[in-house]
Amino acid sequence: MRVLIVNHGYPPFGIAGVERVSEQAASHLTAIGHEVTVLTRRPSAAPPLPVIERAELAGVKVVRISGSAPPGPICGHLDRL
């Protein structure tokens, strides 16, 4: 099964309770054979357009978005995910 976990933070940039719970859930789901992606934000100064960063941590795909969206809907940027 493909699983998407959306959270405001994820290790190593977030290390509080909900970040750790998300990490544990992602690790467990990956260990039992699911394809897990975490979508989160990356703390940073806001560039003019959102910046997408991809990584893989212990078999979990992590997509981090930093920056701010221009005024109006962000739908035009969803293809960058």
Stockholm file with secondary structure:
# STOCKHOLM 1.0

chainA/1-81         MRVLIVNHGYPPFGIAGVERVSEQAASHLTAIGHEVTVLTRRPSAAPPLPVIERAELAGVKVVRISGSAPPGPICGHLDRL
#=GR chainA/1-81 SS CEEEEECSCCTTTCCSHHHHHHHHHHHHHHHTTCEEEEEEECCCCCCSSCEEEEEEETTEEEEEEESCCCSSCCGGGGGGC
#=GC SS_cons        CEEEEECSCCTTTCCSHHHHHHHHHHHHHHHTTCEEEEEEECCCCCCSSCEEEEEEETTEEEEEEESCCCSSCCGGGGGGC
//
